[in-house]
Structures are given as C-alpha cells and as structure tokens.
C-alpha cells in the first residue's frame, strides 16, 4: 500500500512543475481512496493509514517539487482523516 501511494505522489509532483502566479503556498492533496473501496482494510498489527503515510514520507523525502505541503486524504476511515506527508 505504500508503493502505490508513492507512485501517485511522485506522478503529481512530476505533473505540476510550477506554482501558479501569485501563489504564496502551494499544497497537494492526494485522495487515497480508490483501492480501499475494493480491497480489505489496511489496519493490521501496528500498521494503518498513518504508518503508510509515514513510510511514504520517508521514501519521498524532500523531493516534493513546487509543493510546500503535501496531504493525504483518506475518506474511508471513521470520521475521514487527513494526514500530512510533507513536511513531516
């Protein structure tokens, strides 16, 4: 589940190469939902969405292109959650 998240984030970083004019901060919000609709829940022993985002953050590091912050939105958790991927 970490590999697909990294792939999506890296694809978005590659797609957006410049901040829009007049933009002070540029944030990326990744919707992390399609796979969860069709697969079993990811919460296991000591590993869930928060841990997946932490692992992806470690892999992505500071190679975030034009983005000042990156968030991951998970709509299938109770209460819908947003996790910060960058900066950690």
URGIKA-V278847 format. One record per residue. RES is the residue in one small letter. PHI is phi in degrees with one decimal (999 if undefined). Layout:
<<RES	PHI> <RES	PHI>>
This chain:
<<x	999> <x	-77.9> <x	-58.3> <x	-61.3> <x	-62.7> <x	-61.3> <x	-62.2> <x	-65.2> <x	-62.4> <x	-63.5> <x	-65.0> <x	-68.4> <x	-61.2> <x	-69.0> <x	-70.0> <x	-100.5> <x	-103.6> <x	-145.8> <x	-73.8> <x	-60.9> <x	-56.3> <x	79.2> <x	-87.4> <x	-78.0> <x	-126.3> <x	-127.1> <x	-112.4> <x	-112.0> <x	-115.5> <x	-98.2> <x	-86.6> <x	-107.4> <x	-134.4> <x	-57.5> <x	-66.6> <x	-72.3> <x	-67.1> <x	-103.3> <x	-115.0> <x	-71.6> <x	-57.6> <x	-93.9> <x	-70.9> <x	-130.2> <x	-70.3> <x	60.1> <x	-151.2> <x	-151.0> <x	-60.9> <x	-59.8> <x	-69.2> <x	-64.9> <x	-66.5> <x	-61.2> <x	-65.2> <x	-64.9> <x	-61.2> <x	-64.7> <x	-73.5> <x	-71.8> <x	62.4> <x	-100.6> <x	-84.4> <x	-112.2> <x	61.5> <x	-86.0> <x	-82.1> <x	-87.8> <x	-145.2> <x	-130.1> <x	-122.3> <x	-119.9> <x	-100.1> <x	-118.5> <x	-81.7> <x	-97.0> <x	-85.9> <x	-60.1> <x	79.8> <x	54.0> <x	-126.0> <x	-121.7> <x	-114.3> <x	-88.0> <x	-92.5> <x	-145.3> <x	-72.8> <x	-75.9>>
